[in-house]
Amino acid sequence: MTKYDFDLLVIGAGSGGVRAARTAAGQGVKVGIIEDRYWGGTCVNVGCVPKKLYSYAAHFAENFADAAGYGWTVAKPAFHWPTLRDNRAAEILRLNGIYNTLLENSSVQRIDGRGKILSENSVQVGDKTYTAERLLIATGTWPFVPEFSGAEHCLTSNEIFDLPEFPKRFLVYGGGYIAVEFASIFNGLGAETHLVYRGDKPLRGFDEEVREFAHNEIAAHGVQMQLGCEIIAIEKQATGLLVKLSDGRHLEVDAVLSATGRRGNVENLGLENVGLEVNKSGELSVDGNFCTQVPSIYALGDITGGPQLTPVALAEAMVFVHNLYSGKEPRKMDYKNIATAVFCHPNIGTVGLGEEEARKAYPAIRVYSTNFKPMRNTLSGNTSRTLMKLIVDDATDKVVGCHVVGSDAGELVQGIGIAVKAGLTKADFDATIGIHPTSAEELVTMRTLTRN
């Protein structure tokens, strides 16, 4: 008989934690899972899911405008924030219930509260202590707000979905994917929207051509880019928030969203009790089997510093359980060629290497790109354009990168992700018959070399 309450005790009920708990329980492992706030984690509650719902909502303004060119007479549309906010909240509650049901049906014991590690085999929750042969930390990350005078007036992505009133003047601080997504959303919903970022263009780390194109398109859609500056202070006034920028300008807005990054969610986790240290971003170091420096304590998902993507956490959970409990040949998590999307307006879909990365990785590359007005925009008068780009290793002819900026780019690139992951060549792309008329067919009809 085991001397522990559980074989595996998971701290954090996000995508990775829940998948690990359910999969392990399915193999006969006695599992408990601890969560103090969001059953389903960031993605379901205050991340990908509600953000995508709000992105859908924001696209309707452009759709209504486009309809006239196709013969539709549409009365002047009006947006009602409480309806969107409350319908989204109801949908999230529904998803929370699904997660709870999945756990209950998997015989995983749910434990509500903040888990604090006491030792390498024990966790305190409230006034109770639970023991386990192995602990799994899957607590994810938490929004980071930089320090400056008045920073307490900033919202984060945790609060932005539930604002009591719609901010008619909105400012996003940051230049990453979360920042551009929310700037696009609130701009599309009708707010006067500013994006403040210290760099010369947002989306650092993405392919440079994609960055430049997306920056211009987002600005053309109405987001006012305040680049090369930072917020030095925010003052609350009777008519709103006065935001003071490092270049001397002042902006008055109704709400400020800080989207300057995320840090590991490790506060009051008790890592010091077992000698576990985190880096400056609050992230834990793990080996190929997701084990920390403490042999009985594991970690996966965003808190380990890898790609902060729900499907990555799910895949890591599957590898973790397989290696620990299946008794079969160990697997390794493969982080190469992970397709991803940014739901700004227009969308960005990307898989593989950017052009700058590819130039460093290969002696010679070929770049094929096209920039065009989609057919959908011809009758509407919509000036939005689409960028598509393929990067090819010249020696092997393999497509090592694909990037799309345009409508439904994420949907399109998911399929291309399979081709890039499989190592298909430009000749394979060229031999594929396109679907006409679609924007996607451009990816198999690009024959003219842009540069090498």
Secondary structure, 3 states (H helix, E strand, C coil): CCCCCEEEEEECCCHHHHHHHHHHHCCCCCEEEEECCCCCHHHHHHCHHHHHHHHHHHHHHHHHHHHHHHCCCCCCCCCCHHHHHHHHHHHHHHHHHHHHHHHHHCCCEEEECCEEEEECCEEEECCEEEEEEEEEECCCEEECCCCCECHHHCECCCCHHHCCCCCCEEEEECCCHHHHHHHHHHHHCCCEEEEEECCCCCCCCCCHHHHHHHHHHHHHCCCEEEECCCEEEEEEECCEEEEEECCCCEEEECEEEECCCEEECCCCCCHHHHCCCCCCCCCCCCCCCCECCCCCEEECCHHHCCCCCHHHHHHHHHHHHHHHHHCCCCCCCCCCCCCEEECCCCCEEEEECCHHHHHHHCCCEEEEEEEECCHHHCCCCCCCCEEEEEEEECCCCEEEEEEEECCCHHHHHHHHHHHHHCCCEHHHHHHCCCCCCCCCCHHHHCCCCCEC
